[in-house]
Amino acid sequence: MSGRVYVWDLPTRLFHWLLVALIVAAYLTASFDAMDWHRRIGLTLLGLVVFRLVWGFVGSRHARFADFLRGPAAVLAYLRGTWHGVGHNPLGGWSVLLLLLLPLAMVGSGLFANDDVTFQGPLAGLVDKATSDQLTSLHHLAFDLLLGLIGLHLAAITYYRLARRENLVKPMFSGWKEGDFTEEQPRRPTPWPALLLAVAVAGGVVYGVTTLEPPPSAPIPAEALPDW
């Protein structure tokens, strides 16, 4: 029986494409030394990832971690071709978690990072230079690992499209997944109280980071400068 299932709610879809846009923007602003914008994008990324983590507990059915984070038995069943379900498959579910944790590690370490020249993260003043340097290395490592994971993600999408004739991109725009389903599942309304909670938590985390940022150092008075 051919039918369709409403899989990805609007908040999940918006998160997905905003994450793509912000990662590209973070890379470009760092590459072109637009560090003020890089800082703003990093804080926005932080709020976005925190939102998705909360949404993974309070969001709609297929957005929840409980729906797609499964144990080794389910992963083995999927690899053997005996697993059937809607939403993320068991292997893809764990890759989704990594696609959340790596940006979180990247942004979290970036809050304390520095470039040894003119830029430092908003919380770099709370740690010593050695710790900031270590977190800067972690920031770069997390980004490199994220690029590798994105490459695997794109390869999986291509494999599904060419080998299995399944379009994984279209549902992330429309929300609907088409296939041989025993029954059609209707679109359910967005749980607005849960959405407001996720937005509030994300906004609170970003606000908390900005309030923890140490004030800028006062400029040295001209009379205190050495007369060279």
Backbone as CSV, one residue per row, in Angstrom:
resi,resn,N_x,N_y,N_z,CA_x,CA_y,CA_z,C_x,C_y,C_z
1,MET,0.853,-1.200,0.000,0.000,0.000,0.000,0.881,1.239,0.000
2,SER,0.587,2.148,-0.891,1.359,3.383,-0.975,0.687,4.459,-0.135
3,GLY,1.466,5.163,0.627,0.916,6.223,1.459,2.010,7.191,1.852
4,ARG,1.719,8.013,2.804,2.721,8.961,3.277,2.533,9.200,4.768
5,VAL,3.612,9.581,5.404,3.626,9.818,6.839,4.253,11.180,7.099
6,TYR,3.618,11.949,7.969,4.192,13.248,8.342,5.284,12.994,9.384
7,VAL,6.543,13.114,8.952,7.670,12.726,9.786,8.304,13.913,10.491
8,TRP,8.682,14.940,9.729,9.470,16.035,10.305,8.600,17.265,10.497
9,ASP,8.442,17.672,11.752,7.653,18.866,12.045,8.420,20.114,11.613
10,LEU,7.716,21.224,11.593,8.315,22.475,11.119,9.520,22.908,11.947
11,PRO,9.479,22.862,13.288,10.675,23.245,14.057,11.897,22.392,13.715
12,THR,11.702,21.088,13.508,12.826,20.209,13.159,13.393,20.586,11.806
13,ARG,12.517,20.871,10.848,12.992,21.244,9.507,13.711,22.585,9.531
14,LEU,13.165,23.546,10.250,13.829,24.848,10.347,15.191,24.701,11.017
15,PHE,15.254,23.900,12.071,16.537,23.665,12.731,17.548,23.097,11.742
16,HIS,17.158,22.101,10.977,18.071,21.435,10.045,18.696,22.423,9.080
17,TRP,17.869,23.238,8.433,18.408,24.142,7.402,19.113,25.344,8.009
18,LEU,18.685,25.794,9.172,19.421,26.861,9.854,20.795,26.368,10.294
19,LEU,20.876,25.112,10.741,22.167,24.547,11.127,23.114,24.523,9.935
20,VAL,22.613,24.099,8.784,23.433,24.087,7.569,23.933,25.500,7.257
21,ALA,23.018,26.462,7.261,23.386,27.836,6.918,24.399,28.415,7.893
22,LEU,24.213,28.161,9.186,25.098,28.748,10.188,26.483,28.111,10.176
23,ILE,26.572,26.815,9.895,27.884,26.179,9.803,28.658,26.746,8.617
24,VAL,27.984,26.918,7.493,28.639,27.540,6.333,29.068,28.961,6.670
25,ALA,28.180,29.717,7.327,28.497,31.105,7.681,29.653,31.165,8.671
26,ALA,29.708,30.223,9.619,30.808,30.203,10.587,32.134,29.957,9.879
27,TYR,32.123,29.044,8.932,33.352,28.758,8.174,33.795,29.979,7.368
28,LEU,32.865,30.631,6.698,33.215,31.769,5.850,33.705,32.950,6.682
29,THR,33.045,33.226,7.801,33.467,34.366,8.611,34.844,34.127,9.227
30,ALA,35.147,32.882,9.584,36.487,32.581,10.108,37.523,32.670,8.996
31,SER,37.173,32.221,7.795,38.117,32.226,6.677,38.460,33.641,6.233
32,PHE,37.477,34.536,6.310,37.688,35.911,5.850,37.917,36.879,7.011
33,ASP,38.221,36.330,8.184,38.608,37.121,9.346,37.532,38.129,9.762
34,ALA,36.264,37.737,9.577,35.152,38.569,10.052,34.745,38.043,11.430
35,MET,35.610,38.270,12.404,35.473,37.587,13.686,34.317,38.116,14.543
36,ASP,33.952,39.376,14.365,32.785,39.862,15.100,31.533,39.100,14.675
37,TRP,31.402,38.877,13.374,30.278,38.093,12.864,30.425,36.626,13.250
38,HIS,31.657,36.139,13.263,31.899,34.752,13.673,31.411,34.529,15.107
39,ARG,31.656,35.500,15.952,31.208,35.421,17.346,29.685,35.397,17.426
40,ARG,29.023,36.272,16.660,27.557,36.310,16.683,26.964,34.993,16.174
41,ILE,27.565,34.474,15.120,27.080,33.215,14.553,27.284,32.074,15.548
42,GLY,28.419,32.090,16.259,28.667,31.057,17.251,27.620,31.061,18.350
43,LEU,27.248,32.231,18.829,26.214,32.316,19.871,24.862,31.855,19.329
44,THR,24.573,32.189,18.073,23.327,31.735,17.461,23.314,30.218,17.317
45,LEU,24.457,29.655,16.922,24.582,28.204,16.830,24.366,27.537,18.185
46,LEU,24.904,28.144,19.214,24.728,27.609,20.557,23.245,27.520,20.904
47,GLY,22.532,28.611,20.684,21.100,28.616,20.969,20.348,27.604,20.130
48,LEU,20.741,27.464,18.857,20.063,26.533,17.961,20.242,25.089,18.413
49,VAL,21.465,24.724,18.773,21.719,23.347,19.193,21.034,23.046,20.529
50,VAL,21.074,23.998,21.451,20.386,23.795,22.727,18.888,23.607,22.484
51,PHE,18.334,24.404,21.576,16.916,24.242,21.233,16.634,22.817,20.767
52,ARG,17.485,22.299,19.867,17.225,20.957,19.321,17.386,19.887,20.391
53,LEU,18.319,20.065,21.299,18.479,19.100,22.381,17.227,19.055,23.260
54,VAL,16.680,20.220,23.564,15.445,20.254,24.355,14.288,19.673,23.548
55,TRP,14.234,20.033,22.267,13.173,19.535,21.386,13.241,18.008,21.257
56,GLY,14.409,17.450,21.431,14.562,16.001,21.391,13.880,15.295,22.551
57,PHE,13.494,16.047,23.574,12.782,15.467,24.714,11.310,15.866,24.746
58,VAL,10.994,17.070,24.242,9.616,17.570,24.393,8.915,17.770,23.056
59,GLY,9.599,17.549,21.945,9.023,17.801,20.631,8.064,16.720,20.176
60,SER,7.699,16.771,18.893,6.778,15.791,18.334,7.444,14.419,18.239
61,ARG,6.667,13.411,17.916,7.094,12.015,18.049,8.441,11.723,17.397
62,HIS,8.575,11.993,16.099,9.774,11.579,15.378,10.971,12.505,15.633
63,ALA,10.740,13.622,16.303,11.843,14.514,16.670,12.502,14.099,17.974
64,ARG,11.859,13.211,18.719,12.359,12.847,20.044,13.467,11.798,19.961
65,PHE,14.438,11.930,20.842,15.535,10.964,20.890,15.025,9.549,21.144
66,ALA,13.980,9.443,21.937,13.433,8.132,22.255,12.908,7.419,21.016
67,ASP,12.613,8.183,19.969,12.083,7.587,18.743,13.175,7.042,17.839
68,PHE,14.399,7.615,17.909,15.413,7.187,16.937,16.754,6.767,17.539
69,LEU,16.932,6.877,18.842,18.154,6.360,19.451,17.863,4.958,19.981
70,ARG,18.358,3.968,19.250,18.057,2.577,19.568,19.338,1.823,19.863
71,GLY,19.186,0.663,20.490,20.317,-0.133,20.916,20.983,-0.914,19.807
72,PRO,22.041,-1.674,20.162,22.809,-2.441,19.173,21.966,-3.433,18.379
73,ALA,20.955,-4.031,19.005,20.123,-5.010,18.297,19.402,-4.375,17.122
74,ALA,18.881,-3.167,17.336,18.187,-2.469,16.250,19.159,-2.060,15.153
75,VAL,20.368,-1.629,15.541,21.376,-1.259,14.538,21.753,-2.470,13.695
76,LEU,21.962,-3.620,14.334,22.293,-4.846,13.596,21.145,-5.271,12.686
77,ALA,19.928,-5.127,13.170,18.770,-5.463,12.339,18.703,-4.568,11.110
78,TYR,19.024,-3.294,11.298,19.031,-2.383,10.153,20.110,-2.770,9.152
79,LEU,21.313,-3.092,9.646,22.402,-3.473,8.756,22.092,-4.765,7.998
80,ARG,21.303,-5.651,8.608,20.911,-6.895,7.941,19.724,-6.713,7.017
81,GLY,19.121,-5.533,7.065,17.982,-5.264,6.201,16.657,-5.750,6.736
82,THR,16.604,-6.040,8.046,15.364,-6.554,8.631,14.638,-5.526,9.490
83,TRP,15.194,-4.324,9.586,14.539,-3.279,10.384,13.643,-2.456,9.481
84,HIS,12.447,-2.142,9.938,11.519,-1.303,9.189,10.900,-0.300,10.151
85,GLY,10.887,0.923,9.742,10.318,1.946,10.603,10.223,3.272,9.889
86,VAL,9.730,4.264,10.595,9.560,5.615,10.062,10.486,6.541,10.839
87,GLY,10.950,7.570,10.185,11.881,8.487,10.840,13.306,8.046,10.604
88,HIS,14.203,8.454,11.492,15.595,8.065,11.346,15.761,6.567,11.579
89,ASN,16.578,5.930,10.736,16.894,4.534,10.991,17.854,4.450,12.183
90,PRO,18.050,3.245,12.772,18.870,3.145,13.987,20.292,3.667,13.821
91,LEU,20.910,3.441,12.652,22.265,3.946,12.441,22.251,5.455,12.219
92,GLY,21.284,5.929,11.443,21.166,7.363,11.199,20.842,8.139,12.456
93,GLY,20.107,7.505,13.379,19.761,8.190,14.620,20.983,8.563,15.431
94,TRP,21.966,7.640,15.493,23.192,7.941,16.237,24.024,8.995,15.521
95,SER,23.981,9.010,14.189,24.711,10.056,13.464,24.075,11.416,13.713
96,VAL,22.752,11.446,13.877,22.078,12.703,14.205,22.557,13.225,15.555
97,LEU,22.691,12.310,16.518,23.181,12.739,17.836,24.580,13.329,17.722
98,LEU,25.438,12.696,16.914,26.784,13.239,16.711,26.731,14.597,16.017
99,LEU,25.779,14.759,15.097,25.633,16.036,14.399,25.109,17.133,15.323
100,LEU,24.654,16.764,16.500,24.296,17.750,17.520,25.441,17.978,18.497
101,LEU,26.108,16.898,18.893,27.150,17.016,19.917,28.412,17.671,19.375
102,LEU,28.762,17.410,18.113,29.978,18.029,17.567,29.833,19.547,17.429
103,PRO,28.723,20.059,16.876,28.567,21.525,16.900,28.537,22.091,18.308
104,LEU,27.953,21.335,19.250,27.940,21.817,20.635,29.352,21.901,21.191
105,ALA,30.177,20.887,20.904,31.575,20.917,21.345,32.335,22.045,20.651
106,MET,32.049,22.246,19.367,32.720,23.298,18.610,32.379,24.679,19.172
107,VAL,31.101,24.907,19.411,30.672,26.211,19.923,31.106,26.392,21.376
108,GLY,30.950,25.330,22.170,31.325,25.438,23.580,32.791,25.760,23.769
109,SER,33.655,25.094,23.006,35.086,25.392,23.096,35.410,26.755,22.488
110,GLY,34.637,27.138,21.463,34.868,28.443,20.844,34.588,29.605,21.767
111,LEU,33.736,29.390,22.756,33.452,30.462,23.720,34.704,30.862,24.493
112,PHE,35.662,29.931,24.603,36.884,30.179,25.383,38.127,30.290,24.499
113,ALA,37.940,30.279,23.184,39.074,30.215,22.254,39.700,31.584,22.038
114,ASN,40.881,31.595,21.406,41.550,32.828,21.019,42.353,32.558,19.753
115,ASP,42.714,33.629,19.063,43.519,33.452,17.846,44.935,34.012,17.993
116,ASP,45.323,34.321,19.233,46.663,34.837,19.526,46.936,36.201,18.897
117,VAL,45.906,36.834,18.340,46.123,38.156,17.723,45.147,39.159,18.336
118,THR,43.928,39.199,17.805,42.976,40.215,18.254,41.667,39.642,18.763
119,PHE,41.401,38.371,18.490,40.092,37.825,18.826,40.180,36.831,19.974
120,GLN,39.174,36.866,20.831,38.997,35.818,21.816,37.508,35.613,22.049
121,GLY,37.143,34.385,22.398,35.750,34.073,22.650,35.200,34.858,23.815
122,PRO,33.882,34.954,23.912,33.275,35.784,24.967,33.624,35.350,26.383
123,LEU,33.981,34.071,26.581,34.308,33.600,27.930,35.790,33.299,28.095
124,ALA,36.605,33.698,27.130,38.041,33.409,27.217,38.680,34.071,28.428
125,GLY,38.134,35.194,28.852,38.690,35.895,30.004,38.469,35.171,31.317
126,LEU,37.657,34.119,31.311,37.391,33.378,32.540,38.394,32.253,32.779
127,VAL,39.245,31.964,31.798,40.226,30.889,31.936,41.610,31.451,31.634
128,ASP,42.655,30.700,32.030,44.005,31.166,31.733,44.354,30.885,30.277
129,LYS,45.487,31.433,29.841,45.860,31.348,28.426,46.087,29.902,27.996
130,ALA,46.706,29.084,28.853,46.970,27.693,28.478,45.660,26.936,28.248
131,THR,44.688,27.148,29.120,43.395,26.492,28.955,42.696,26.985,27.697
132,SER,42.782,28.297,27.456,42.187,28.857,26.247,42.819,28.258,24.995
133,ASP,44.134,28.077,25.005,44.812,27.476,23.851,44.356,26.035,23.631
134,GLN,44.184,25.279,24.711,43.719,23.894,24.590,42.304,23.840,24.016
135,LEU,41.465,24.743,24.486,40.094,24.772,23.979,40.047,25.266,22.537
136,THR,41.005,26.111,22.161,41.097,26.533,20.766,41.413,25.338,19.870
137,SER,42.337,24.480,20.322,42.657,23.265,19.563,41.443,22.348,19.471
138,LEU,40.693,22.237,20.567,39.474,21.425,20.550,38.440,22.009,19.595
139,HIS,38.353,23.314,19.554,37.443,24.012,18.638,37.734,23.620,17.195
140,HIS,39.018,23.654,16.820,39.409,23.295,15.453,39.189,21.810,15.189
141,LEU,39.496,20.964,16.173,39.310,19.527,16.010,37.831,19.182,15.825
142,ALA,36.979,19.796,16.634,35.544,19.531,16.524,35.023,19.923,15.150
143,PHE,35.540,21.029,14.611,35.101,21.452,13.279,35.563,20.461,12.220
144,ASP,36.808,19.980,12.325,37.309,19.003,11.353,36.494,17.713,11.411
145,LEU,36.188,17.245,12.631,35.372,16.041,12.775,33.969,16.266,12.230
146,LEU,33.442,17.464,12.442,32.120,17.793,11.925,32.108,17.753,10.400
147,LEU,33.156,18.270,9.775,33.239,18.207,8.318,33.243,16.766,7.822
148,GLY,33.989,15.893,8.517,34.011,14.492,8.137,32.639,13.842,8.276
149,LEU,31.937,14.159,9.362,30.616,13.589,9.584,29.613,14.108,8.559
150,ILE,29.735,15.379,8.198,28.863,15.941,7.164,29.111,15.220,5.836
151,GLY,30.391,14.922,5.546,30.703,14.175,4.334,30.037,12.810,4.321
152,LEU,30.074,12.106,5.460,29.410,10.808,5.558,27.895,10.959,5.413
153,HIS,27.354,12.019,5.982,25.927,12.290,5.893,25.509,12.487,4.434
154,LEU,26.282,13.268,3.699,25.974,13.504,2.287,26.133,12.223,1.471
155,ALA,27.133,11.419,1.825,27.329,10.145,1.124,26.136,9.221,1.355
156,ALA,25.619,9.189,2.584,24.459,8.349,2.884,23.230,8.818,2.108
157,ILE,23.041,10.136,2.020,21.913,10.675,1.257,22.021,10.264,-0.211
158,THR,23.238,10.349,-0.766,23.456,9.955,-2.155,23.202,8.465,-2.355
159,TYR,23.670,7.642,-1.413,23.461,6.196,-1.499,21.970,5.867,-1.508
160,TYR,21.222,6.475,-0.609,19.790,6.207,-0.548,19.094,6.642,-1.835
161,ARG,19.556,7.742,-2.389,18.919,8.257,-3.600,19.202,7.361,-4.803
162,LEU,20.454,6.912,-4.946,20.847,6.149,-6.129,20.575,4.658,-5.984
163,ALA,20.878,4.099,-4.817,20.764,2.650,-4.648,19.372,2.216,-4.190
164,ARG,18.757,3.000,-3.329,17.460,2.595,-2.785,16.296,3.393,-3.355
165,ARG,16.597,4.344,-4.217,15.565,5.170,-4.834,14.694,5.873,-3.793
166,GLU,15.335,6.318,-2.730,14.619,6.998,-1.655,15.198,8.398,-1.473
167,ASN,14.345,9.383,-1.584,14.761,10.780,-1.462,14.648,11.212,0.000
168,LEU,15.799,11.407,0.641,15.795,11.817,2.048,15.736,13.334,2.216
169,VAL,15.991,14.056,1.131,16.027,15.520,1.216,14.627,16.112,1.141
170,LYS,13.806,15.564,0.270,12.460,16.111,0.070,11.650,16.174,1.354
171,PRO,11.626,15.112,2.183,10.861,15.210,3.436,11.361,16.289,4.387
172,MET,12.648,16.647,4.263,13.164,17.688,5.139,12.712,19.074,4.686
173,PHE,12.118,19.159,3.513,11.471,20.398,3.070,9.965,20.355,3.339
174,SER,9.333,19.238,2.973,7.873,19.148,3.063,7.377,18.618,4.397
175,GLY,8.191,17.793,5.059,7.764,17.135,6.285,7.184,15.760,6.052
176,TRP,6.789,15.449,4.812,6.114,14.196,4.499,7.081,13.179,3.901
177,LYS,6.966,11.934,4.362,7.740,10.825,3.809,6.781,9.883,3.091
178,GLU,7.094,9.568,1.843,6.230,8.704,1.043,6.821,7.306,0.957
179,GLY,5.964,6.320,0.894,6.431,4.940,0.802,5.304,3.951,0.957
180,ASP,5.660,2.691,1.149,4.673,1.627,1.309,4.329,1.483,2.795
181,PHE,3.419,2.324,3.248,3.001,2.302,4.640,1.635,1.641,4.764
182,THR,1.434,0.928,5.851,0.166,0.227,6.052,-0.991,1.198,6.232
183,GLU,-0.693,2.362,6.752,-1.726,3.379,6.905,-1.090,4.749,6.873
184,GLU,-1.861,5.720,6.411,-1.347,7.082,6.335,-1.505,7.761,7.681
185,GLN,-0.420,8.381,8.126,-0.459,9.100,9.390,-0.663,10.581,9.110
186,PRO,-1.675,11.190,9.668,-1.962,12.597,9.374,-0.964,13.530,10.046
187,ARG,-0.980,14.719,9.562,-0.143,15.758,10.170,-0.733,16.169,11.500
188,ARG,0.105,16.202,12.514,-0.339,16.602,13.843,0.122,18.027,14.133
189,PRO,-0.653,18.786,14.891,-0.266,20.169,15.185,1.000,20.243,16.020
190,THR,1.740,21.322,15.829,2.957,21.544,16.613,2.600,21.760,18.082
191,PRO,3.274,21.058,19.000,3.004,21.276,20.434,3.584,22.616,20.888
192,TRP,2.764,23.641,20.832,3.249,24.995,21.070,3.835,25.217,22.460
193,PRO,3.244,24.694,23.531,3.887,24.880,24.841,5.298,24.297,24.884
194,ALA,5.485,23.125,24.255,6.818,22.516,24.201,7.762,23.368,23.371
195,LEU,7.257,23.925,22.268,8.087,24.780,21.420,8.538,26.023,22.181
196,LEU,7.622,26.647,22.897,7.969,27.839,23.672,8.983,27.504,24.760
197,LEU,8.844,26.322,25.356,9.805,25.900,26.382,11.194,25.747,25.778
198,ALA,11.287,25.088,24.624,12.589,24.878,23.985,13.234,26.201,23.597
199,VAL,12.424,27.122,23.065,12.942,28.440,22.685,13.412,29.205,23.920
200,ALA,12.647,29.119,24.998,13.004,29.832,26.224,14.311,29.303,26.814
201,VAL,14.476,27.981,26.830,15.711,27.404,27.368,16.902,27.827,26.510
202,ALA,16.745,27.749,25.174,17.835,28.138,24.284,18.196,29.606,24.465
203,GLY,17.185,30.467,24.516,17.447,31.884,24.725,18.085,32.156,26.074
204,GLY,17.657,31.409,27.103,18.241,31.584,28.431,19.708,31.206,28.475
205,VAL,20.087,30.137,27.755,21.495,29.724,27.728,22.350,30.786,27.051
206,VAL,21.885,31.297,25.911,22.649,32.329,25.203,22.751,33.591,26.052
207,TYR,21.653,33.971,26.679,21.680,35.155,27.552,22.644,34.946,28.714
208,GLY,22.640,33.742,29.285,23.547,33.454,30.382,25.004,33.582,29.977
209,VAL,25.323,33.124,28.759,26.699,33.236,28.268,27.094,34.701,28.131
210,THR,26.205,35.510,27.575,26.534,36.926,27.380,26.695,37.662,28.712
211,THR,25.950,37.240,29.731,26.092,37.905,31.035,27.362,37.475,31.760
212,LEU,27.883,36.288,31.413,29.123,35.822,32.030,30.361,36.443,31.395
213,GLU,30.185,37.041,30.227,31.335,37.615,29.522,31.956,38.739,30.349
214,PRO,33.270,38.642,30.629,33.922,39.704,31.399,33.886,41.024,30.639
215,PRO,33.815,42.147,31.348,33.836,43.442,30.668,35.182,43.661,29.995
216,PRO,35.208,44.442,28.905,36.488,44.701,28.233,37.456,45.438,29.141
217,SER,38.715,45.158,28.960,39.747,45.818,29.768,39.761,47.311,29.476
218,ALA,39.939,48.086,30.540,40.006,49.538,30.361,41.272,49.914,29.613
219,PRO,41.194,50.865,28.676,42.393,51.278,27.950,43.426,51.903,28.883
220,ILE,44.673,51.687,28.573,45.757,52.243,29.380,45.843,53.744,29.134
221,PRO,45.804,54.559,30.194,45.896,56.014,29.994,47.197,56.384,29.278
222,ALA,47.113,57.430,28.480,48.272,57.840,27.690,49.459,58.195,28.586
223,GLU,49.185,58.773,29.760,50.290,59.176,30.630,50.978,57.970,31.268
224,ALA,50.290,56.799,31.239,50.895,55.611,31.848,51.750,54.841,30.855
225,LEU,51.672,55.217,29.585,52.450,54.517,28.566,53.917,54.942,28.659
226,PRO,54.835,54.042,28.384,56.256,54.427,28.421,56.574,55.474,27.350
227,ASP,57.427,56.387,27.680,57.799,57.461,26.769,58.955,57.003,25.879
228,TRP,58.628,56.224,24.837,59.666,55.716,23.933,59.736,56.569,22.679
